[in-house]
Amino acid sequence: MVSAIKTQVIRIGNSQGIRIPKVLIEQCGLHSEVELAVQEDCLVVRPASRPREGWEEACIEMVKNGDDSLLDGAIATTWDNAEWEW
């Protein structure tokens, strides 16, 4: 495990950035996209969360437990009854 490493804040166009050493990138499991947050007086860089991460496993578990049915039944509308043709 690597402890603190000093680096420089550099100019990148109209912005500023930092170079993160490869060893820290690998240690944190960072890839092409990250999330930045400020916690108290610290800048936190973490791997970007994937909004649907784990959904496949959750769905498989739901099927196993029989929890994969609709919460409310089908509700037919006037259009469904009068216009829709099967």
Summary of the structure (lengths in Angstrom):
residues: 86
radius of gyration: 24.5
end to end distance: 64.0
largest distance: 71.5
contacts: 117
relative contact order: 0.09
helix: 27%
strand: 23%
